[in-house]
Amino acid sequence: MRVLLLALAVLTVATTARAQTPPPVDTRALLAANTRPFTYADGKLAGPGADVLFGQMKDSQFVFLGESHHDHETPIFAGALYSRLQQDLGYRYLAVEQDPLAIEAVNSYRGDLAKIAALAKRYPTHIGFASDQDLAFLAEASKGSKPGSPAVWGLEQAQGVAPYLEELLPRAPDAATRAATQALLDEARLKETRANQGAFLHDDATTLPRLMALKAAYAAKPGSRADLLLTGLVTSARIYSYNRRANAGERVGLYNNTEREALFKRAFMGHYRQVASAKVLPKVMFKFGSWHGYRGRSPGGAFTIANFAHEFAIANGREAYGIVIVPTGGYEADVTEEGPWMKALFPDGPPKSPVILDLRAIQPWSRVFANQVPDDQQAALRDYIFAHDAVVVLPNSAKARWDLTGFPVP
């Protein structure tokens, strides 16, 4: 009897193993069936690829756009996507990887591109991504802002110190604190240039302790405007310090990523709570760098703001949708710039026209695709396939233009 039972157990395991082995799949045919063209001319997103996106996004509370920064076409595509999200799905808010104080000003200008460009020129590091195309996108998105109801949410750490210190000056509690604030402001105005954006906040090891001392001197009431400004400066300097120290050999680099992602999440929830209610769940599009767009952990090892959006949407009984943009011809000369493993998803090289690859259709076959690349690339490819819901390829792109500000091309 024991021998019979053992034989049956072995047979069951073998049968189960055979049942779990996926049948052969023609990966080229699978990719061809789920790669669809689209257009985004004149701010209008259309075509079979766009129809796939909006069919899958209809129940999404959040849409996350992971980008390659400083690309010419990406903000143009983002504008077309956001416009259609507003028109078709009722989206009202845009969250961006930009300084919150800068975005406060952008919202107050309500679409005035000239004023936004002037702000960028006055404070060269204040708007981190300030190409002509990015500024035009912010201008268009901010048109829906009203006093007390911003349409654009800046979730990034402080980028330009000078605007913060200028606002703090009249709030100084005494002459000594005012003098200390003025001294830091004078130094920031001198050091903060577009050619060396991190000279003050990132590169100078004395900046963080001096800002901490300034915060202590103000002794601002928690939650006050002064407290918000000082906390923003100290938090930013601390995050930058981890990166600087890691470059010098200290094992603190992960904190630069984890604390920054945590900052994004806290800033997002601050805005979200202002507009959410039991009856209304705000719909938000995010536009961040592609590493922040990973569902799960980023290649930098941090659980991302995109992952938070996905989990938070689930908690709300909804879902989030993640798109990663791959421009070619500008900063990304080839789709494999994302990683050499991208050849498995685009075996014939970069597409010649804009396409959307539906990764949701690819995900059940991730192992088959991973087996097409070397062992040391398989984990990265699997992570990529499951991190996003779709890949958008923008061919024949170029480096962004900077005519509005005259800033040097990064």
C-alpha atoms as a printed R data frame, in Angstrom:
    type eleno elety resid chain resno       x      y       z
1   ATOM     1    CA   MET     A     1   0.000  0.000   0.000
2   ATOM     2    CA   ARG     A     2   2.805  2.417   0.891
3   ATOM     3    CA   VAL     A     3   4.475  1.724  -2.452
4   ATOM     4    CA   LEU     A     4   1.197  2.407  -4.260
5   ATOM     5    CA   LEU     A     5   0.614  5.657  -2.391
6   ATOM     6    CA   LEU     A     6   4.169  6.773  -3.119
7   ATOM     7    CA   ALA     A     7   3.727  6.024  -6.811
8   ATOM     8    CA   LEU     A     8   0.471  7.986  -6.894
9   ATOM     9    CA   ALA     A     9   2.149 10.928  -5.172
10  ATOM    10    CA   VAL     A    10   4.993 10.949  -7.701
11  ATOM    11    CA   LEU     A    11   2.487 10.749 -10.562
12  ATOM    12    CA   THR     A    12   0.474 13.638  -9.102
13  ATOM    13    CA   VAL     A    13   3.565 15.833  -8.758
14  ATOM    14    CA   ALA     A    14   4.658 15.046 -12.314
15  ATOM    15    CA   THR     A    15   1.182 15.747 -13.691
16  ATOM    16    CA   THR     A    16   1.007 19.037 -11.770
17  ATOM    17    CA   ALA     A    17   4.433 20.061 -13.041
18  ATOM    18    CA   ARG     A    18   3.362 19.365 -16.623
19  ATOM    19    CA   ALA     A    19   0.153 21.349 -16.097
20  ATOM    20    CA   GLN     A    20   2.123 24.345 -14.788
21  ATOM    21    CA   THR     A    21   4.554 24.362 -17.707
22  ATOM    22    CA   PRO     A    22   3.353 27.077 -20.093
23  ATOM    23    CA   PRO     A    23   2.791 25.974 -23.669
24  ATOM    24    CA   PRO     A    24   5.168 27.273 -26.330
25  ATOM    25    CA   VAL     A    25   4.458 30.823 -27.426
26  ATOM    26    CA   ASP     A    26   5.479 32.754 -30.500
27  ATOM    27    CA   THR     A    27   6.835 35.856 -28.769
28  ATOM    28    CA   ARG     A    28   7.143 37.825 -31.994
29  ATOM    29    CA   ALA     A    29   3.488 37.199 -32.791
30  ATOM    30    CA   LEU     A    30   2.527 38.100 -29.207
31  ATOM    31    CA   LEU     A    31   4.449 41.356 -29.401
32  ATOM    32    CA   ALA     A    32   3.014 42.213 -32.816
33  ATOM    33    CA   ALA     A    33  -0.541 41.602 -31.596
34  ATOM    34    CA   ASN     A    34  -0.056 43.908 -28.602
35  ATOM    35    CA   THR     A    35   2.027 46.715 -30.133
36  ATOM    36    CA   ARG     A    36  -0.274 49.359 -31.570
37  ATOM    37    CA   PRO     A    37   0.327 52.707 -33.258
38  ATOM    38    CA   PHE     A    38  -1.006 56.058 -32.084
39  ATOM    39    CA   THR     A    39  -0.728 59.770 -32.827
40  ATOM    40    CA   TYR     A    40  -0.436 62.794 -30.550
41  ATOM    41    CA   ALA     A    41  -0.347 65.723 -32.966
42  ATOM    42    CA   ASP     A    42  -1.917 69.063 -32.005
43  ATOM    43    CA   GLY     A    43  -2.451 67.897 -28.429
44  ATOM    44    CA   LYS     A    44  -4.812 65.101 -29.457
45  ATOM    45    CA   LEU     A    45  -4.018 61.527 -28.450
46  ATOM    46    CA   ALA     A    46  -5.673 59.103 -30.865
47  ATOM    47    CA   GLY     A    47  -5.323 55.811 -32.704
48  ATOM    48    CA   PRO     A    48  -5.483 52.115 -31.796
49  ATOM    49    CA   GLY     A    49  -2.775 52.438 -29.135
50  ATOM    50    CA   ALA     A    50  -4.604 55.283 -27.422
51  ATOM    51    CA   ASP     A    51  -7.811 53.231 -27.482
52  ATOM    52    CA   VAL     A    52  -6.014 50.408 -25.667
53  ATOM    53    CA   LEU     A    53  -4.729 52.814 -23.021
54  ATOM    54    CA   PHE     A    54  -8.093 54.371 -22.324
55  ATOM    55    CA   GLY     A    55  -9.857 51.041 -22.361
56  ATOM    56    CA   GLN     A    56  -7.527 49.816 -19.619
57  ATOM    57    CA   MET     A    57  -7.498 53.104 -17.682
58  ATOM    58    CA   LYS     A    58 -11.254 53.544 -17.397
59  ATOM    59    CA   ASP     A    59 -11.305 52.361 -13.761
60  ATOM    60    CA   SER     A    60  -8.036 54.003 -12.736
61  ATOM    61    CA   GLN     A    61  -7.873 56.683 -10.087
62  ATOM    62    CA   PHE     A    62  -4.238 57.415 -10.860
63  ATOM    63    CA   VAL     A    63  -2.183 57.342 -14.053
64  ATOM    64    CA   PHE     A    64   1.578 57.348 -13.653
65  ATOM    65    CA   LEU     A    65   3.856 58.556 -16.425
66  ATOM    66    CA   GLY     A    66   7.512 57.534 -16.057
67  ATOM    67    CA   GLU     A    67   9.722 59.643 -18.304
68  ATOM    68    CA   SER     A    68  13.225 60.305 -19.516
69  ATOM    69    CA   HIS     A    69  13.941 63.883 -18.406
70  ATOM    70    CA   HIS     A    70  14.864 66.721 -20.787
71  ATOM    71    CA   ASP     A    71  13.383 65.011 -23.834
72  ATOM    72    CA   HIS     A    72  11.627 67.090 -26.488
73  ATOM    73    CA   GLU     A    73   8.650 64.847 -27.242
74  ATOM    74    CA   THR     A    74   7.819 63.516 -23.780
75  ATOM    75    CA   PRO     A    75   6.117 66.684 -22.407
76  ATOM    76    CA   ILE     A    76   4.186 67.008 -25.675
77  ATOM    77    CA   PHE     A    77   2.888 63.454 -25.329
78  ATOM    78    CA   ALA     A    78   2.186 64.073 -21.633
79  ATOM    79    CA   GLY     A    79   0.107 67.118 -22.544
80  ATOM    80    CA   ALA     A    80  -1.949 65.158 -25.058
81  ATOM    81    CA   LEU     A    81  -2.486 62.341 -22.562
82  ATOM    82    CA   TYR     A    82  -3.473 64.679 -19.730
83  ATOM    83    CA   SER     A    83  -5.861 66.598 -21.967
84  ATOM    84    CA   ARG     A    84  -7.700 63.424 -22.905
85  ATOM    85    CA   LEU     A    85  -7.699 62.195 -19.302
86  ATOM    86    CA   GLN     A    86  -9.408 65.430 -18.347
87  ATOM    87    CA   GLN     A    87 -11.939 65.264 -21.150
88  ATOM    88    CA   ASP     A    88 -12.760 61.557 -21.118
89  ATOM    89    CA   LEU     A    89 -12.136 60.370 -17.568
90  ATOM    90    CA   GLY     A    90 -12.591 63.444 -15.395
91  ATOM    91    CA   TYR     A    91  -9.017 63.943 -14.198
92  ATOM    92    CA   ARG     A    92  -8.449 67.281 -12.456
93  ATOM    93    CA   TYR     A    93  -4.982 67.136 -10.920
94  ATOM    94    CA   LEU     A    94  -1.387 66.723 -12.051
95  ATOM    95    CA   ALA     A    95   1.425 65.691  -9.677
96  ATOM    96    CA   VAL     A    96   4.954 66.504 -10.823
97  ATOM    97    CA   GLU     A    97   8.570 65.992  -9.804
98  ATOM    98    CA   GLN     A    98   9.086 69.706  -9.202
99  ATOM    99    CA   ASP     A    99   9.795 72.022  -6.273
100 ATOM   100    CA   PRO     A   100   6.526 72.647  -4.358
101 ATOM   101    CA   LEU     A   101   7.216 76.368  -3.892
102 ATOM   102    CA   ALA     A   102   7.894 76.759  -7.611
103 ATOM   103    CA   ILE     A   103   4.653 74.985  -8.445
104 ATOM   104    CA   GLU     A   104   2.766 77.259  -6.034
105 ATOM   105    CA   ALA     A   105   3.883 80.167  -8.213
106 ATOM   106    CA   VAL     A   106   3.085 78.294 -11.437
107 ATOM   107    CA   ASN     A   107  -0.459 77.691 -10.222
108 ATOM   108    CA   SER     A   108  -0.867 81.369  -9.404
109 ATOM   109    CA   TYR     A   109   0.041 82.275 -13.007
110 ATOM   110    CA   ARG     A   110  -2.768 80.052 -14.353
111 ATOM   111    CA   GLY     A   111  -1.306 79.249 -17.724
112 ATOM   112    CA   ASP     A   112   0.806 82.338 -18.322
113 ATOM   113    CA   LEU     A   113   3.862 80.801 -19.964
114 ATOM   114    CA   ALA     A   114   5.787 84.084 -20.020
115 ATOM   115    CA   LYS     A   115   5.490 84.451 -16.238
116 ATOM   116    CA   ILE     A   116   6.511 80.837 -15.673
117 ATOM   117    CA   ALA     A   117   9.591 81.283 -17.863
118 ATOM   118    CA   ALA     A   118  10.456 84.525 -16.042
119 ATOM   119    CA   LEU     A   119  10.258 82.676 -12.706
120 ATOM   120    CA   ALA     A   120  12.629 80.012 -14.015
121 ATOM   121    CA   LYS     A   121  15.095 82.661 -15.212
122 ATOM   122    CA   ARG     A   122  14.961 84.597 -11.939
123 ATOM   123    CA   TYR     A   123  15.652 81.486  -9.867
124 ATOM   124    CA   PRO     A   124  17.718 79.194 -12.119
125 ATOM   125    CA   THR     A   125  17.437 76.050  -9.979
126 ATOM   126    CA   HIS     A   126  13.863 76.531  -8.768
127 ATOM   127    CA   ILE     A   127  12.111 74.640 -11.585
128 ATOM   128    CA   GLY     A   128  14.226 71.546 -11.981
129 ATOM   129    CA   PHE     A   129  12.862 70.525 -15.385
130 ATOM   130    CA   ALA     A   130  12.537 73.816 -17.222
131 ATOM   131    CA   SER     A   131  12.818 73.066 -20.924
132 ATOM   132    CA   ASP     A   132  10.486 74.977 -23.225
133 ATOM   133    CA   GLN     A   133   8.363 71.862 -23.612
134 ATOM   134    CA   ASP     A   134   8.159 71.195 -19.862
135 ATOM   135    CA   LEU     A   135   7.245 74.805 -19.094
136 ATOM   136    CA   ALA     A   136   4.546 74.766 -21.777
137 ATOM   137    CA   PHE     A   137   3.126 71.586 -20.257
138 ATOM   138    CA   LEU     A   138   3.040 73.170 -16.792
139 ATOM   139    CA   ALA     A   139   1.397 76.276 -18.217
140 ATOM   140    CA   GLU     A   140  -1.363 74.273 -19.856
141 ATOM   141    CA   ALA     A   141  -1.968 72.100 -16.793
142 ATOM   142    CA   SER     A   142  -2.095 75.085 -14.421
143 ATOM   143    CA   LYS     A   143  -4.909 76.803 -16.317
144 ATOM   144    CA   GLY     A   144  -7.410 74.958 -14.136
145 ATOM   145    CA   SER     A   145  -5.969 76.342 -10.896
146 ATOM   146    CA   LYS     A   146  -8.029 78.584  -8.660
147 ATOM   147    CA   PRO     A   147  -7.085 80.433  -5.468
148 ATOM   148    CA   GLY     A   148  -6.835 77.776  -2.779
149 ATOM   149    CA   SER     A   149  -7.353 74.986  -5.298
150 ATOM   150    CA   PRO     A   150  -4.145 74.236  -7.228
151 ATOM   151    CA   ALA     A   151  -4.428 72.026 -10.296
152 ATOM   152    CA   VAL     A   152  -0.719 71.086 -10.228
153 ATOM   153    CA   TRP     A   153   0.910 69.486  -7.192
154 ATOM   154    CA   GLY     A   154   4.683 69.810  -6.712
155 ATOM   155    CA   LEU     A   155   5.925 66.797  -4.740
156 ATOM   156    CA   GLU     A   156   9.700 67.207  -5.086
157 ATOM   157    CA   GLN     A   157  12.152 68.414  -2.467
158 ATOM   158    CA   ALA     A   158  13.315 72.030  -2.479
159 ATOM   159    CA   GLN     A   159  15.396 72.819  -5.555
160 ATOM   160    CA   GLY     A   160  16.119 76.519  -5.246
161 ATOM   161    CA   VAL     A   161  16.961 77.847  -1.786
162 ATOM   162    CA   ALA     A   162  16.689 81.557  -2.544
163 ATOM   163    CA   PRO     A   163  12.870 81.764  -2.875
164 ATOM   164    CA   TYR     A   164  12.466 79.998   0.472
165 ATOM   165    CA   LEU     A   165  14.869 82.311   2.268
166 ATOM   166    CA   GLU     A   166  13.354 85.414   0.688
167 ATOM   167    CA   GLU     A   167   9.976 84.440   2.095
168 ATOM   168    CA   LEU     A   168  11.486 83.641   5.488
169 ATOM   169    CA   LEU     A   169  13.258 86.998   5.918
170 ATOM   170    CA   PRO     A   170  10.236 89.022   7.091
171 ATOM   171    CA   ARG     A   171   9.277 86.154   9.401
172 ATOM   172    CA   ALA     A   172  12.590 86.185  11.296
173 ATOM   173    CA   PRO     A   173  11.932 86.402  15.064
174 ATOM   174    CA   ASP     A   174  14.900 88.693  15.799
175 ATOM   175    CA   ALA     A   175  17.719 90.669  14.211
176 ATOM   176    CA   ALA     A   176  20.310 87.915  14.621
177 ATOM   177    CA   THR     A   177  18.115 85.345  12.881
178 ATOM   178    CA   ARG     A   178  17.317 87.794  10.138
179 ATOM   179    CA   ALA     A   179  21.036 88.427   9.596
180 ATOM   180    CA   ALA     A   180  21.726 84.686   9.446
181 ATOM   181    CA   THR     A   181  18.930 84.252   6.923
182 ATOM   182    CA   GLN     A   182  20.274 87.122   4.808
183 ATOM   183    CA   ALA     A   183  23.768 85.648   4.847
184 ATOM   184    CA   LEU     A   184  22.504 82.290   3.619
185 ATOM   185    CA   LEU     A   185  20.371 84.023   1.007
186 ATOM   186    CA   ASP     A   186  23.321 86.008  -0.333
187 ATOM   187    CA   GLU     A   187  25.358 82.818  -0.616
188 ATOM   188    CA   ALA     A   188  22.518 80.916  -2.295
189 ATOM   189    CA   ARG     A   189  22.005 83.673  -4.872
190 ATOM   190    CA   LEU     A   190  25.688 83.513  -5.709
191 ATOM   191    CA   LYS     A   191  25.998 79.733  -5.890
192 ATOM   192    CA   GLU     A   192  22.679 78.634  -7.383
193 ATOM   193    CA   THR     A   193  23.271 78.629 -11.120
194 ATOM   194    CA   ARG     A   194  21.935 76.465 -13.902
195 ATOM   195    CA   ALA     A   195  25.423 75.320 -14.750
196 ATOM   196    CA   ASN     A   196  25.937 73.971 -11.211
197 ATOM   197    CA   GLN     A   197  22.521 73.415  -9.715
198 ATOM   198    CA   GLY     A   198  23.731 71.481  -6.683
199 ATOM   199    CA   ALA     A   199  26.504 73.811  -5.546
200 ATOM   200    CA   PHE     A   200  24.644 74.962  -2.439
201 ATOM   201    CA   LEU     A   201  22.176 72.230  -1.431
202 ATOM   202    CA   HIS     A   202  24.092 69.174  -2.629
203 ATOM   203    CA   ASP     A   203  27.809 69.897  -2.789
204 ATOM   204    CA   ASP     A   204  28.423 72.000   0.315
205 ATOM   205    CA   ALA     A   205  28.679 69.821   3.426
206 ATOM   206    CA   THR     A   206  28.070 72.838   5.682
207 ATOM   207    CA   THR     A   207  24.660 73.689   4.206
208 ATOM   208    CA   LEU     A   208  22.641 71.105   6.143
209 ATOM   209    CA   PRO     A   209  23.928 72.017   9.636
210 ATOM   210    CA   ARG     A   210  23.501 75.724   8.893
211 ATOM   211    CA   LEU     A   211  19.910 75.200   7.769
212 ATOM   212    CA   MET     A   212  19.212 73.071  10.841
213 ATOM   213    CA   ALA     A   213  20.568 75.860  13.030
214 ATOM   214    CA   LEU     A   214  18.390 78.363  11.186
215 ATOM   215    CA   LYS     A   215  15.313 76.229  11.754
216 ATOM   216    CA   ALA     A   216  16.098 76.034  15.454
217 ATOM   217    CA   ALA     A   217  16.526 79.815  15.607
218 ATOM   218    CA   TYR     A   218  13.126 80.450  14.061
219 ATOM   219    CA   ALA     A   219  11.414 78.002  16.441
220 ATOM   220    CA   ALA     A   220   8.442 78.195  14.096
221 ATOM   221    CA   LYS     A   221   5.079 76.879  15.184
222 ATOM   222    CA   PRO     A   222   4.515 73.389  13.717
223 ATOM   223    CA   GLY     A   223   2.369 73.611  10.629
224 ATOM   224    CA   SER     A   224   3.031 77.327  10.120
225 ATOM   225    CA   ARG     A   225   4.278 78.730   6.829
226 ATOM   226    CA   ALA     A   226   7.732 79.334   8.291
227 ATOM   227    CA   ASP     A   227   7.851 75.758   9.558
228 ATOM   228    CA   LEU     A   228   6.845 74.458   6.126
229 ATOM   229    CA   LEU     A   229   9.602 76.466   4.433
230 ATOM   230    CA   LEU     A   230  12.314 75.536   6.916
231 ATOM   231    CA   THR     A   231  11.348 71.873   7.019
232 ATOM   232    CA   GLY     A   232  11.420 71.801   3.227
233 ATOM   233    CA   LEU     A   233  14.936 73.223   3.150
234 ATOM   234    CA   VAL     A   234  16.315 70.941   5.866
235 ATOM   235    CA   THR     A   235  14.705 67.839   4.385
236 ATOM   236    CA   SER     A   236  16.057 68.634   0.941
237 ATOM   237    CA   ALA     A   237  19.578 69.286   2.192
238 ATOM   238    CA   ARG     A   238  19.527 66.046   4.182
239 ATOM   239    CA   ILE     A   239  18.404 63.986   1.168
240 ATOM   240    CA   TYR     A   240  21.083 65.567  -0.994
241 ATOM   241    CA   SER     A   241  23.662 64.914   1.727
242 ATOM   242    CA   TYR     A   242  23.075 61.173   1.486
243 ATOM   243    CA   ASN     A   243  23.881 61.254  -2.203
244 ATOM   244    CA   ARG     A   244  27.005 63.377  -1.678
245 ATOM   245    CA   ARG     A   245  28.227 61.141   1.141
246 ATOM   246    CA   ALA     A   246  27.531 58.001  -0.878
247 ATOM   247    CA   ASN     A   247  29.640 59.409  -3.704
248 ATOM   248    CA   ALA     A   248  32.434 59.742  -1.160
249 ATOM   249    CA   GLY     A   249  32.150 56.089  -0.154
250 ATOM   250    CA   GLU     A   250  29.723 56.079   2.782
251 ATOM   251    CA   ARG     A   251  26.988 53.440   2.751
252 ATOM   252    CA   VAL     A   252  24.085 55.860   2.882
253 ATOM   253    CA   GLY     A   253  23.095 56.043  -0.787
254 ATOM   254    CA   LEU     A   254  19.876 54.084  -0.305
255 ATOM   255    CA   TYR     A   255  18.600 56.754   2.080
256 ATOM   256    CA   ASN     A   256  18.787 59.285  -0.728
257 ATOM   257    CA   ASN     A   257  16.216 57.165  -2.553
258 ATOM   258    CA   THR     A   258  14.044 55.944   0.326
259 ATOM   259    CA   GLU     A   259  13.717 59.309   2.061
260 ATOM   260    CA   ARG     A   260  13.004 61.051  -1.207
261 ATOM   261    CA   GLU     A   261  10.249 58.603  -2.108
262 ATOM   262    CA   ALA     A   262   8.810 59.045   1.381
263 ATOM   263    CA   LEU     A   263   8.826 62.809   0.852
264 ATOM   264    CA   PHE     A   264   6.886 62.371  -2.393
265 ATOM   265    CA   LYS     A   265   4.277 60.280  -0.580
266 ATOM   266    CA   ARG     A   266   3.810 62.722   2.300
267 ATOM   267    CA   ALA     A   267   3.548 65.670  -0.074
268 ATOM   268    CA   PHE     A   268   1.026 63.822  -2.217
269 ATOM   269    CA   MET     A   269  -1.169 62.974   0.751
270 ATOM   270    CA   GLY     A   270  -1.068 66.599   1.911
271 ATOM   271    CA   HIS     A   271  -2.615 67.696  -1.379
272 ATOM   272    CA   TYR     A   272  -4.917 64.697  -1.618
273 ATOM   273    CA   ARG     A   273  -6.514 65.299   1.781
274 ATOM   274    CA   GLN     A   274  -7.323 68.859   0.770
275 ATOM   275    CA   VAL     A   275  -9.572 67.751  -2.079
276 ATOM   276    CA   ALA     A   276 -10.760 64.232  -1.219
277 ATOM   277    CA   SER     A   277 -14.106 63.503   0.373
278 ATOM   278    CA   ALA     A   278 -16.244 60.470   1.102
279 ATOM   279    CA   LYS     A   279 -18.055 61.033  -2.194
280 ATOM   280    CA   VAL     A   280 -15.203 62.264  -4.367
281 ATOM   281    CA   LEU     A   281 -11.969 60.397  -5.062
282 ATOM   282    CA   PRO     A   282  -9.591 62.805  -6.846
283 ATOM   283    CA   LYS     A   283  -8.128 61.517 -10.094
284 ATOM   284    CA   VAL     A   284  -4.464 62.411 -10.517
285 ATOM   285    CA   MET     A   285  -1.909 62.001 -13.286
286 ATOM   286    CA   PHE     A   286   1.732 61.795 -12.187
287 ATOM   287    CA   LYS     A   287   4.727 62.830 -14.313
288 ATOM   288    CA   PHE     A   288   8.022 61.682 -12.797
289 ATOM   289    CA   GLY     A   289  11.300 60.118 -13.833
290 ATOM   290    CA   SER     A   290  10.960 56.512 -14.946
291 ATOM   291    CA   TRP     A   291  12.664 55.006 -11.882
292 ATOM   292    CA   HIS     A   292   9.944 56.542  -9.705
293 ATOM   293    CA   GLY     A   293   7.361 54.848 -11.939
294 ATOM   294    CA   TYR     A   294   8.182 51.279 -10.964
295 ATOM   295    CA   ARG     A   295   5.437 49.278  -9.283
296 ATOM   296    CA   GLY     A   296   7.323 47.759  -6.341
297 ATOM   297    CA   ARG     A   297  10.941 48.717  -5.792
298 ATOM   298    CA   SER     A   298  12.839 50.912  -8.198
299 ATOM   299    CA   PRO     A   299  16.219 49.907  -9.633
300 ATOM   300    CA   GLY     A   300  17.552 52.196  -6.873
301 ATOM   301    CA   GLY     A   301  16.087 49.926  -4.198
302 ATOM   302    CA   ALA     A   302  13.276 52.164  -2.883
303 ATOM   303    CA   PHE     A   303   9.543 51.499  -2.834
304 ATOM   304    CA   THR     A   304   8.320 54.216  -5.137
305 ATOM   305    CA   ILE     A   305   5.650 56.882  -5.226
306 ATOM   306    CA   ALA     A   306   4.158 54.909  -8.134
307 ATOM   307    CA   ASN     A   307   3.962 51.801  -5.977
308 ATOM   308    CA   PHE     A   308   2.258 53.900  -3.313
309 ATOM   309    CA   ALA     A   309  -0.256 55.147  -5.895
310 ATOM   310    CA   HIS     A   310  -1.028 51.587  -6.976
311 ATOM   311    CA   GLU     A   311  -1.536 50.396  -3.390
312 ATOM   312    CA   PHE     A   312  -3.511 53.481  -2.390
313 ATOM   313    CA   ALA     A   313  -5.821 53.062  -5.378
314 ATOM   314    CA   ILE     A   314  -6.473 49.474  -4.300
315 ATOM   315    CA   ALA     A   315  -7.327 50.715  -0.797
316 ATOM   316    CA   ASN     A   316  -9.853 53.049  -2.443
317 ATOM   317    CA   GLY     A   317 -11.413 50.197  -4.400
318 ATOM   318    CA   ARG     A   318  -9.866 51.443  -7.643
319 ATOM   319    CA   GLU     A   319  -6.609 50.880  -9.512
320 ATOM   320    CA   ALA     A   320  -3.669 52.779 -10.961
321 ATOM   321    CA   TYR     A   321  -2.151 52.544 -14.414
322 ATOM   322    CA   GLY     A   322   1.555 52.881 -15.142
323 ATOM   323    CA   ILE     A   323   3.105 54.042 -18.421
324 ATOM   324    CA   VAL     A   324   6.827 54.250 -19.118
325 ATOM   325    CA   ILE     A   325   7.958 56.485 -21.991
326 ATOM   326    CA   VAL     A   326  10.947 55.528 -24.119
327 ATOM   327    CA   PRO     A   327  12.013 58.300 -26.522
328 ATOM   328    CA   THR     A   328  14.492 57.444 -29.226
329 ATOM   329    CA   GLY     A   329  16.773 59.760 -31.138
330 ATOM   330    CA   GLY     A   330  17.337 62.318 -28.389
331 ATOM   331    CA   TYR     A   331  18.777 61.205 -25.075
332 ATOM   332    CA   GLU     A   332  17.671 57.645 -25.790
333 ATOM   333    CA   ALA     A   333  19.332 56.679 -29.064
334 ATOM   334    CA   ASP     A   334  17.911 53.169 -28.927
335 ATOM   335    CA   VAL     A   335  15.239 51.361 -26.933
336 ATOM   336    CA   THR     A   336  18.024 49.283 -25.416
337 ATOM   337    CA   GLU     A   337  19.230 52.378 -23.561
338 ATOM   338    CA   GLU     A   338  16.599 51.348 -20.982
339 ATOM   339    CA   GLY     A   339  18.598 48.126 -20.638
340 ATOM   340    CA   PRO     A   340  20.066 45.571 -23.027
341 ATOM   341    CA   TRP     A   341  17.209 43.255 -22.090
342 ATOM   342    CA   MET     A   342  14.803 45.548 -23.986
343 ATOM   343    CA   LYS     A   343  15.801 43.640 -27.125
344 ATOM   344    CA   ALA     A   344  13.415 40.927 -25.972
345 ATOM   345    CA   LEU     A   345  10.478 43.362 -26.189
346 ATOM   346    CA   PHE     A   346  11.642 45.137 -29.352
347 ATOM   347    CA   PRO     A   347  13.598 42.453 -31.234
348 ATOM   348    CA   ASP     A   348  13.694 44.481 -34.456
349 ATOM   349    CA   GLY     A   349  15.024 47.618 -32.792
350 ATOM   350    CA   PRO     A   350  13.317 50.979 -32.232
351 ATOM   351    CA   PRO     A   351   9.911 51.355 -33.890
352 ATOM   352    CA   LYS     A   352   9.757 53.880 -36.719
353 ATOM   353    CA   SER     A   353   6.484 55.459 -35.559
354 ATOM   354    CA   PRO     A   354   4.883 56.019 -32.144
355 ATOM   355    CA   VAL     A   355   3.647 52.767 -30.608
356 ATOM   356    CA   ILE     A   356   2.210 51.489 -27.356
357 ATOM   357    CA   LEU     A   357   3.213 48.028 -26.132
358 ATOM   358    CA   ASP     A   358   0.570 46.535 -23.836
359 ATOM   359    CA   LEU     A   359   2.619 44.969 -21.045
360 ATOM   360    CA   ARG     A   360  -0.458 43.558 -19.338
361 ATOM   361    CA   ALA     A   361  -0.725 41.133 -22.239
362 ATOM   362    CA   ILE     A   362   2.980 40.292 -21.933
363 ATOM   363    CA   GLN     A   363   3.091 39.728 -18.177
364 ATOM   364    CA   PRO     A   364   1.732 36.124 -18.188
365 ATOM   365    CA   TRP     A   365   4.630 35.227 -20.491
366 ATOM   366    CA   SER     A   366   7.364 37.059 -18.594
367 ATOM   367    CA   ARG     A   367   9.386 33.899 -18.049
368 ATOM   368    CA   VAL     A   368   9.433 33.154 -21.758
369 ATOM   369    CA   PHE     A   369  10.746 36.635 -22.501
370 ATOM   370    CA   ALA     A   370  13.250 36.499 -19.642
371 ATOM   371    CA   ASN     A   371  14.652 33.251 -21.007
372 ATOM   372    CA   GLN     A   372  15.612 35.136 -24.175
373 ATOM   373    CA   VAL     A   373  18.227 37.264 -22.402
374 ATOM   374    CA   PRO     A   374  21.389 36.344 -20.436
375 ATOM   375    CA   ASP     A   375  20.921 35.143 -16.871
376 ATOM   376    CA   ASP     A   376  22.273 38.364 -15.362
377 ATOM   377    CA   GLN     A   377  19.621 40.418 -17.230
378 ATOM   378    CA   GLN     A   378  16.567 38.298 -16.510
379 ATOM   379    CA   ALA     A   379  15.586 39.824 -13.178
380 ATOM   380    CA   ALA     A   380  15.764 43.363 -14.603
381 ATOM   381    CA   LEU     A   381  13.550 42.404 -17.546
382 ATOM   382    CA   ARG     A   382  10.982 40.706 -15.313
383 ATOM   383    CA   ASP     A   383  10.926 43.706 -12.994
384 ATOM   384    CA   TYR     A   384  10.387 46.019 -15.958
385 ATOM   385    CA   ILE     A   385   7.546 43.947 -17.415
386 ATOM   386    CA   PHE     A   386   5.668 43.889 -14.104
387 ATOM   387    CA   ALA     A   387   6.584 47.441 -13.084
388 ATOM   388    CA   HIS     A   388   4.482 49.065 -15.818
389 ATOM   389    CA   ASP     A   389   1.264 48.452 -17.687
390 ATOM   390    CA   ALA     A   390   2.397 49.892 -21.002
391 ATOM   391    CA   VAL     A   391   5.510 51.097 -22.823
392 ATOM   392    CA   VAL     A   392   5.162 54.171 -25.030
393 ATOM   393    CA   VAL     A   393   7.897 54.574 -27.645
394 ATOM   394    CA   LEU     A   394   8.350 58.044 -29.115
395 ATOM   395    CA   PRO     A   395  10.688 57.694 -32.108
396 ATOM   396    CA   ASN     A   396  12.734 60.412 -33.755
397 ATOM   397    CA   SER     A   397  12.754 62.573 -30.660
398 ATOM   398    CA   ALA     A   398  15.433 65.105 -29.819
399 ATOM   399    CA   LYS     A   399  16.873 66.987 -26.894
400 ATOM   400    CA   ALA     A   400  14.470 69.505 -25.429
401 ATOM   401    CA   ARG     A   401  14.760 73.170 -26.385
402 ATOM   402    CA   TRP     A   402  15.661 75.870 -23.859
403 ATOM   403    CA   ASP     A   403  14.948 79.078 -25.765
404 ATOM   404    CA   LEU     A   404  12.525 80.520 -23.189
405 ATOM   405    CA   THR     A   405  15.153 80.604 -20.448
406 ATOM   406    CA   GLY     A   406  18.435 80.471 -22.334
407 ATOM   407    CA   PHE     A   407  19.646 77.767 -19.953
408 ATOM   408    CA   PRO     A   408  22.408 75.462 -21.196
409 ATOM   409    CA   VAL     A   409  21.190 72.135 -22.576
410 ATOM   410    CA   PRO     A   410  21.800 69.476 -19.882
